[in-house]
Amino acid sequence: MTHPRALSLLLIGLATSCATQPPPKPTAAATETPAPPRPEPFPVAFVPAEPADAPRPPAPAAVLLRGGTVMTAAGRTFAPGHVLVVDGSIASVGEGPGVAPEGARVVDATGRFLTPGLIDSHSHMGVYPIPGSSGNSDGNEVGDPTTSGVWAEHGFWPQDPALPRAVAGGITTIQVLPGSANLIGGRSFTAKLKLKGSAREMRFPGAPQGLKMACGENPKRVYGEHRNGLPSTRMGNVFGYRKAFQDALEYRRRWLKYERDLSLWRDRLERERLHPTTPTAPAEGNKPAEPPGPLDPPDPPGRDLEHETLAKVLDGTILVHNHCYRADEMNLMLDLAKQYHFKIRSFHHALEAYKLRDRLASEGVAVSTWADWWGFKMEGLDGIPENAPLVAAAGARAIIHSDSGSEVRHLNQEAAKALAAGKRLGLVLDDNEALRWITANPAWALGVEEKTGTLTVGKMGDVVVWDRHPFSVYAKAAQVYIDGELVFDRGTARQVTDFEVTLPHSGDTAPAAGVLP
């Protein structure tokens, strides 16, 4: 039995012991200030998208053209043959009359010739329209020798009276280029000649843009002789190209780094979403815990519209079309392209292309030239009528272009002249090859060879019906179809732009239907 006094002493001792021991340390959870919430990341920098092609209108009713001689520009000729266009695309081409689907329009083309729609790879229609005036001259932006940021599309006037006259000559597609005053003149665009109210509506769907560059006399004359600036020599020309592409190369590298960093940032953001970061307790004191690192996206480089165009050239999404007459300058430009790892798609005018035709063939560069223009300036003195045939015979792609709102109306006869010059020289060339100079080859140069340029199943229904062989000096386009739609019929109506509708005509009556001035 415990003595009452002893029990009292024990209880007093226990109480004293408890009072003198330090209190237990608070847990970390009791002292830590919650981490502030992570701020919302800044939005990713907005880069405006380039305007999309206009919506395509509904396809016209099917049309069967039968009974004529079909020159496909793909190596075969059918006489008589047929071309069937359904939903805007070629559904059948071959021998005989073909089979008309229910509801199709049937056109008797007996005694006539059918070809693909003609393509002019070098046009200034719309940017240098007729009638010529300073108020409508929008092809050269001559404030600086390098203007890669401008677009021909933005200066294109769809009411140019030259456009329907080109259609009457069998032209269905054109490349509209800036002029050649500048070293780098800006972006070109490819248009289908279904007349609309804006350049965007006339765009060839899905066609890549081009870049107009110019060698030789024009830039050094415009900036040297007229402005006492740079370039004033061909040395200055090349310096201008090199500087522009070097700047674009460095600009492109900055954007590639930004895109890499942006991708890493998005990966990190996703990991954080799946596995949120838990803040750790501070080592000492009562300092609030820091939030996890910032999740703002990387800052993009400043956007430069000049460099952006050339960066797309370096990426291969914009095709280079280079105005260049002399062989030495074409060789120089090919070397420059190799230095900066881009391709020249086509040399334009190129009157001395025959002097380097083997190199052009081996490097896959097309030549867009005239049949017989020469001698109008120093760099044009060595032009010969056999230029295009010699280029073709070497295995390169020869193209007959117009560079003219009037010559475009008889591009078929320009090709015929070049073919005749080649035959006089003894070259083995046929009608199919010459037809390709104004159809398949320019389609390739414009990057649309999978869509047009030959009468082939699956391609666009761009067809010209000629009243006789298209290489006859008397040949005229009787009908022109674009995407299967009849856009010109010589026997029924004259096609004019809105600009001409309100113009006064001499006499009391309008021009007769089907008559083109």
Salt bridges, closest charged atoms under 4 A:
GLU50 OE2 - ARG187 NH1 2.97
ASP53 OD1 - ARG203 NH1 3.08
GLU153 OE2 - ARG203 NH2 2.97
ASP247 OD2 - LYS243 NZ 2.98
ASP261 OD2 - LYS257 NZ 2.91
ASP261 OD1 - ARG260 NH2 2.85
GLU270 OE2 - ARG273 NH2 2.66
GLU272 OE2 - ARG38 NH2 2.67
ASP304 OD2 - HIS307 ND1 3.55
GLU308 OE1 - ARG303 NE 2.71
ASP315 OD1 - ARG252 NE 2.63
ASP328 OD2 - ARG326 NH2 2.82
GLU329 OE1 - ARG234 NE 3.07
GLU329 OE1 - ARG326 NE 3.85
ASP335 OD1 - ARG359 NH2 2.82
GLU352 OE1 - LYS355 NZ 3.35
GLU363 OE2 - LYS338 NZ 3.48
GLU363 OE2 - ARG359 NE 2.72
ASP372 OD2 - LYS417 NZ 3.08
GLU379 OE1 - ARG234 NH2 3.24
GLU379 OE2 - LYS377 NZ 2.97
ASP382 OD2 - LYS355 NZ 2.53
ASP403 OD1 - HIS122 NE2 3.27
ASP403 OD1 - HIS124 NE2 3.21
ASP403 OD2 - HIS349 NE2 3.70
GLU414 OE2 - HIS410 ND1 3.28
GLU414 OE1 - LYS417 NZ 3.24
ASP431 OD2 - HIS469 NE2 3.06
ASP462 OD2 - LYS192 NZ 2.87
ASP467 OD1 - ARG468 NE 3.46
ASP483 OD2 - ARG56 NH2 3.27
ASP483 OD1 - LYS192 NZ 2.83
ASP483 OD2 - LYS194 NZ 3.76
GLU485 OE1 - LYS194 NZ 3.18
GLU500 OE1 - ARG165 NH2 2.99
GLU500 OE1 - ARG494 NH2 3.49
